[in-house]
Amino acid sequence: MTQRKIPTIMGTQHPDNAHAPFWDASQQPFISAYSEMNEAFENFSELNVDEYMWDWEGKHADAAVIDRLFSTEYDYFKTNQIGRDKFLTFRFPNIWEEKGYSLMQAMTAILSSEDFSHDLGFDQRPLFEAILPMAQRADQLLEMQILFEKLANFKSIEFTKNDKNTPYIEMIPLFEDFNTQLHAPEILKEYLKLHEEHFGFRPKYLRVFLAGSDSALTAGFMSSITGNKLAIARLHEFAKEENIDIYPISGTGSAIFRGGLSPHRIDRYVTEFPGVRTATVQSAFRYDFPLEDVQQAITELKEKLPNAEPLKISADDQKILAEVAEESAKFYANTLDQLIPDMQPIFKAFPKRRDRRQHVGVLGYSRSVDGIELPRAINFTGSFYSIGVPPEFIGFGRALANLNADHLSVFVRNYPSMKKDFRELSGYINLDALEILKTQSPAWAEVEQDIMTLKAIFNLEIGPHNREQQQHAEIALQVVQIKDGSPVATTALINRMAQLRHFLG
């Protein structure tokens, strides 16, 4: 067994909250880079998260985070040591996708925090692992480790001769699209080989991060949820074959489109993704529900996740599910390409929650639609909800109706919450808004077909089921009716709807 504590709950900086954080006196939903250090501490102490992601990818990050945490909250961290009891995990920039100027800053911060904690008499270096986003290949993971090794050795020789740094960092690959998730075992097998050649030993365990949002954005909800399940099952098979401990991390937001992990859906999450060993609780999870509900949900996840029997999917079913994902992605992509021009005013009016640079990578990606790039997954998801069209429906209805009997039975068996999910989602549909949208592009009629197909299959009640959803529907109609209108008005309406549904996007 792995000697260290494996975190069950990872707080992240994903900007998907509708409400202000519980710890913020100003009660503003926008969280500045300056307040993120305090946010990390509040997440450790008030919510009892095990791990907090410190994000260097496409955003501004405070390099002095460990110094500040130790200086301002020394008593807490003396008892709850970072690197032993609590974990702060850097997400590096991916130098193959964006400028790498903050990579050296991040690596230097890891090294200097080791010196500082050593001086304070702590028994463990605080930062010893990092996430590589948009990981595609095994050699990228090793290259990060080699760069770190060179920097650590250089610092030890040239700058801090008396403080020798540990020249090794553990890497967590973040697989963001369907293909890398499906082929995670092959990538990891190659990585273990390269690692052993360079370092002369095999890692005792691997943590592997599976994104839930970007795969939904690029290939649709049916493809995304299928890809996540295949990856979890295949990673646990791989762990057995290679005799190595593997701890999957699942990157999921509160919207069902982005994985559906909210404080009110813990049982659904554990049912759908057993075998995940670390769950990400993003900003909406933490700030859009009563504090007691959030604390209770985190306690429940800590009890249930580590012991859940991992998902098992037979080889035949894996093949079928991969085909289901591929077929469904076509329905989604063909329709989405035609909807994007109509969505531009909503994307532009979408409210911000964090200090960010412009996104690059999978989504500053080459598949632009008529030269228009897609926004980030949170903005995308929230924008579709804001017009009364939950994005989960796009392509899903037609893809489901198109499955043959074999494919259908395998898919239904592997997605037990499907009917319940779409019953919940149907409360956020506004058919009047969709009528207006249909006059802008015929592709909206395809979305209507998706909705009506699922209505027939699951006997859905389309439209609001309660007062919050009724208000949500009324505002969605206003958003759709704003012509060449004021982005300020649209932003205010989007904010109000986000509060009603308990997530921004």
N, C-alpha and C positions, 0 to 999 in steps of 0.2 A: 504493500500500500504506500501511497504517496505520503511523505513525512509532513508536509506543510498543510495548513488549513486551506481547503479549497472554498473560495467565496461562493455563497448561494445567491446573494443579491448584489447586483452592480448598479449603482446610481449613475446616470449619464447626463450629459448637458444637452440632449436633444431638445430643441426649442418648440415643444408641442403643447405647452400649457396654456389654458385659457385664462386662468385666474392668477393672481399674485401669489408668490410663495408664502407659506405660513410664517417664515422667519423674517420677512421683509417689512420693516416699519412703514415704509412709504406706500405699501400695498399697490405697487405697480407690477403688471405681469412681465415687463421687460427686465431682464437680468443682465446687468453690465458685467464686463470682464473683471471689473474691480471687486464685485461682490461674490465672485465664484469661489474664492478661497473660503469665505464665511459659509457659503452654501455647502461646500464639501464637509466642513465641520458639522453643520446642522444635520446633514444627512447621516453622518456617522453617529452623532450623539442622540439626536431626537428620533430618527427613523430606524436606527440600528442597522443601516446597510453595512455589508461586509467590505464592499469595494466601491471605489469611485473612479470613474473614467475621467482623465484629464486630457482634454482633446487639443491636439496640435494640428489637426487636419483642417485646412481651410478656415481657421479662425485664430483669434489672438489668444494666446495662453500666457499665464504668468509663470516665468521660469523660476521665481523665488518661492513657489508654493510650499515646499517642505520647510524652508527656513521660516516662513510666516506662520505656518501651522504650529511648528514646534515652539516658536517664540510666543505666540499669543495663547496657545492652548496646551502649554507644557504639561500641566498636571494630568489632563485627560490622556495625552499620548504617552505619558510615562507608564500609565497602566494599560492603555490600549495601543500597543506599539504598531506603527505602520510597518508593514513587511512581515509581521508575525500574527497580529490579531485583526488588524484592519489593513486594507490595501488601497494604494493610489496607483492607478495603472495608466501610463501615458499611451495615447493613441498617436503614433508618429504620423507625419506626413508621408505620403507615398512618393518617393523621388522619381518614380517612373511616370507619374501622372501630374505632379505639380512641382513648382520650384522647391528645392530642398533646403532653402536657407534657414528654416526653423528646425531642421533635423539636428544640426550640430548643437544648437541651443538646447534642444530637448535632451540630447545625450549628455551634454556638459552638466545640465541640471541633475541628471541621475547620478553622475559621478560626484558632484560637490555635495549632494544630499547624503551620500555615504560618508563623506568626511565629517559633515556636521553631526550626524547621528552618532558616529564613533566618538566625537568629542563630548557628546552629551552622555556617553556611557551606555547607549542602547546596544542590545546584543544582536541586532539584525540590520542589514542595510535596508533602508525603507523602500527603495525602488529597484526591482530586479527583473521585471518583465515588461514587455511593451507589445502593443497591438500594431500590426501592419494592415492598414485598410486596403481594399481593392487588390488583395493578394491574388496573383494569377499563377505563379510558378514557385517551385521549391527553392531555386537559386536566389530568389529575391529575399527570402527569409534568412538564408545563410549570409548573403551580402550585408544585410543589416547587422548581423552578429559580428562579422569581420570588421566592419567600420567601427563598431563599438569597441571591439577588442583593440584595434589600432589606437583609437582615441584614449582609451583607458591606459594603455601602456605608455603612450606619449606623455600624458599628464603625470603619470607616476614617475617617469624619468626626468621630465623637464620642469615640472611645477611643484609637485608635492612628494618629494623623495621619502619623507618620513611616513606619509600616509599612502600606502599602496592601495590602489583601487582594484576591485574584483573585475577582471577583464572579460566577463561573460555576462550576457543578458539573454533571458529566455524570450522567445518570440511567440506571439499568438497570431496566427493568420486570420484575417477577416475575409471570408468568402462572401461576395456580394451578389453574384449572379447565378442563375440556375446551373450553368455548366460547371463553374468552379465548385459549387456546392455538391453537385452530383459526383464530381471526380475528386473530391477532397481526399479520399483514401489513396488514390494514385499519386496525388501531389505530395501527401505526407510520407508515403513510402519512399519516394525519391529524396525528400528532405532528410529522413532518418539516415539514408545512405550518405548523403553529402555531409551531414553533421558528423557522422562517425569518422568519415575520411579526414575532416578538418580538425576536429577536437579530440578524436581518439576515444570517444565514448558515445553512447546513445542517451538521449534525455530519458529520465525516469518516467515522465508523463508528458502529455501534451494538452494544452487548452486550445480549443478551436472555436472560432467565433463565426456564427452563421447570421447574416443580415436578414431581416424580415421585410424591410421597407423597399430597398432599391430593386429587389427582384420583382416585387409587386408592381412598382412603377414601370419597369422596363418590359415586363412580360405578362402582367395581369395577376389578379388574385388567385385564380385556380392554379396557375403555374407556380406561383410563389409558395402557397401553402403545401403543395405537392413536393416542391423542391426541398423545403425545410424538412419535411418528414423523411424523405429519401436520404437526405444527408445525415440526419440523426441516426437512422437505422444502420446505414452503411458505416458510419464512424464507430459504432459499437461493435459491429462485425469485425472491422479492421483492428480494433483494440484487442479482440480475442485472438485473431490470427497472428498479430505481431507481438502479443504478450506485453502490451504497454497500456498504462492507464490513460484514458482519454476523457476529458471533461468538456463537453460541448457548452458553449455560451450562445444564448439565443437573443438576438437584437430585435425586440418587439415593442411597438407602441401601443397605445390604448385603443386606437381605431382597429376594427377587425381587419381592414385592408392591410394594416401594418403589423399584424400578429395578434391583436386583440387582448393584450395583457392589461387589465384594469383591476383595481381592488375588488370590484364586484364580479369578476369572472375568473377567480382563482381555480375553481374546479374545472372549468372549461379548458384552461391553459394546461393544467396537469394531465387532463384526458387527451388533449390533442398533441402535446409535445413531451411525452414521458421520455426520459433519457437526457433531457437538458439538465445540466448540473449548475449552471449559473444563469439567472434570468436578469435582463436589464429592466430596471424600473426607470422610465423616462420622466420628463418633467410633468406631463399630464397625470401620470399615475400618482406622483407625489404631491401635486399642488391643486388638483381639481376635484378632490374628494375630502370629506372631513378627516382631520388628522388621525382620529381614533381608528377610522376605517382603514387608513393607509398603514398604520402601525400593526393592526390586526392582520391585514392581508400579507404583510411582510413576514410576520410570525408564522402564518399558515404556509407560505411558500417555503420557509426554512424547514418546516416539518416535513413537507410532502415531496419537494423536489429531489433531495439527495437520495431518497430510497425508492423513487418510482422505478418500476421495472422498465428497462428501455424498450422502445418501439422495435418490434421485429416485423420485417416485411420479406416475404419469400422472394427468391430470385425471379420467379415468373411474374409476381406482382410488381416487383421493382421495374421490370421491363415495361409492363403495361402502364404503370404510373408515369414513367418517363415519356411514353407516347402521349398520354393524356395531357401532360404539361406542354409538350411541344405543339400539339394540335390547338389547345386552348389559347396559346400565346398568339396564334395567327388571327383568331377572331378578335382578340383584344387589340393587337397592333394595327390591323387594317382599319378598325373603327376609330381608334384613338387619333391616328394621324389626321383624320378629317375633323376631329373635334377641337384640336389644339388652337387653331386660329380664333375660334369663338371664345376660348378661355383666357386669352391674353389680358383683357382688362381686369379680370378677377385675379390672375396671377400677380399683376402689377400692384393691385391694391392690397395684397396680402400682408397682414401685420408682421412686424419683426419681434423676436423675443430675445435674441442674443447678438453680441458683436460678432460679425462674421466677415470674412473675405468672400469674394465671389466664389461659388463652388466650382471645383474642377474635378475631373475624374470620370467615373462611370457616367455622370449626368451632365458634365460639361462635355458631353460625349459626341461622337461623330454622327449619331443618329438624330440629326436635327430635322424638324418637320418644316419643309419649305424654308430652310435656313433659320428656323426658330428652335431654340433649344428648350428642353423641358426644365421646369424648376426642380427644386429639391422635393423629396418625397412628402415631407410634412405640408409644404405649400400646395403641392399637387392634390393631396388627399383632402385637405381642408377646403380647397377651392371647389372641388366637385360636390362636397357636402353642402357648401354654401349656395349652390344653385338647386338643391333638392334632388341631386343625383349621386347617391353613394357610389364611389368608383368600384366597389366590389362587384356591382352588377355588370360592368362593361365587359362584354364578351362571354361572361359566365353562363348566362341562360342558353345562348345558342350552342356554346361548347358542350354543356351538359346534355342538351337535347340531341346533340350530334354523336354522342358516345354509343358504341354498340353494346349489346347486353353484357358481354364479358368485362369490357372496360368500365361500364357503369357500376357493375356490382363491386369491382375492386375499389373504385374510387369512393363509392358510398361507404364501404366497409372501413376505409382508411380516413374518412372525415366524418366521425360520428356526430359532430355538432352542427353539421351543415344546415339542417332544417331550422334549428333554433337560431343560428346566426342570421339567416335570411329573414326569419320572422322579426327579429329585432331590427335589422337594417331597413325593412320595408316601412317602418314608422318614420323614416327620414326622407321618403320619396315625396316629391311634389309634382303630380302629373300636370297641373296647370302650368307650372314653370316649364316643364318638358314640352308642352304644346307650343309655347313661345319659342323655345330653342329650336324646335323642328322647322320653324320658318327660316332659320338662319342657315342650317345645313341638314341635308337629308340623312346624314350619319346619325343624328339624334333619334331617328326612327328605328335604327338598329338597336340603340340602347333601350328604347321602349319595347322592342321585341324581346330583348334579354329579360326585362322586368316582367312582361306578361307571360313569358315562358315559365319563369320561376314562380310566378303567382299561381299558374295552373298546376305545376308539379307539387308545390308545397302548400297549396291552399292559403296563400298569403293574404293578409289584410293590408292593402296598399294605402299608405297615408298615415297621418298621426294616430297614435294609440293613447296619448295622454296630453296633458296641458303643455308640458315643455315642448313636445314634438309639434303641437298645434302652433305654438309661437314660432318655432323653428321654421315650419312650412310657410307661415305668413311672411317671415323675413326673406326666405329664399325667393319668393315671388317678387318681392321688392328689388332684390339684387338683380334678378334677371330683367326687370323692367327699366333699370337705370340705363338710359341710352347715352352713349358717348359721355357718360356722366362723370360725376365728381368722384375721383378715387377716395377722397376723404370720407364721403358718405358711405361708400362701399366698404371701406376699412372698418368703420364703426359697426356696420351691420354684420360683417364677418366676425368681429369680436364678440358681439352679443350672441350670435348663433353658437360660437365655440363654447361659451359659458353654459348654454342650454344643454349641449350634448357632452360636456365634461372632457373635451380635448380640442385643441386648435386644429390639428391635422394628423 
